[in-house]
Amino acid sequence: MTEAQPSRPFGPVRFVAMVVLLAMSVFATTAVAVVLIPDATDYVRAGVMKHDRLASLPSPKIVLIGGSNLAYGTDGALLEQETGCPVVNMGLNGYLGVRLMLAESAPQLHASDIAVISLEYQNFYNPSNGDPVSQLMLAKDNPEIIRYLSWWQRLASLSQLPHVAQEKVLRVMHSVVSPPSDNQEVITIKSIESLSGFDKYGGLTSHLGVEWPYAEVDRFDLSAATIVPDVLPLLRSFSEEMNARGVRVIYSYSPVKRDFFDEHAKAINALHERLAELPSLVVTSLPETFAYDNSLFFDSIYHLGAEGRERRSKQLAADIRDAVFQGGDCVAGPLGKQG
């Protein structure tokens, strides 16, 4: 008589289950590495502080929306003094993308508020969905950000977990093998871009008075680039929605080095013409207004030092007063839709 053989799970099902468990284990390990290994800087943690201030300010308020040109180049205290309006500077990193930068501020904008958008020029030529690594690092410290990301952006950010984990592990290994020496430069981007470097308005101050010893960043061939098709529609949709709430939306150009502006003046002015055609968006000044001498910048074609920061902030305040308050100061009450 033949002995009965013990039953076994169906082969393919068992194999798939093992693959799924392995994938889940790898994902969990990767996620733990991303969360537990410290970031190179804590710069993006300023996003939490900015959101807290945004939610706490009464209306009317001025909300600055954009990238690092705002973080480095706007004096919130001076802007408040010049306009009489409380200010929150939401500017952090242009690589977050236009879509997220607009979406994360929109829920806290109310009637009589002034939204000032100022994008780095790259934002008109790079995908509006932004860089998934930058978004992942921001969401890690502020999970609330996830609600402002599309499903595609969320999946793209999750796909970057292995890359971010690998970079962190390699950085830790390098620091063990080659620890910093006393002969290294004291000034690093890590020493500049830190949470402690921000003031209460959301502006970065840690670079003020510092001489940057390295090459500049962010220069690109703007004249050879093509505006991505969805950025202008995004700006139009945002400004129309805000106007319907009684929020005035202003576009103010990023400061930029004079030689960069001169080299690409034709393309920049063509961009200006397209922005000026958006009926719901007030473009307050010509782009050349914010083209400053190279000596006023820090490490980038966009990042201003102390003197440039003051100059830009005063110009921005004057533009807001002229466009919104007819030359006066911040007053309570809805602004209504622009004509």
Disulfide bonds with the S-S distance in Angstrom:
Cys85-Cys330 1.91
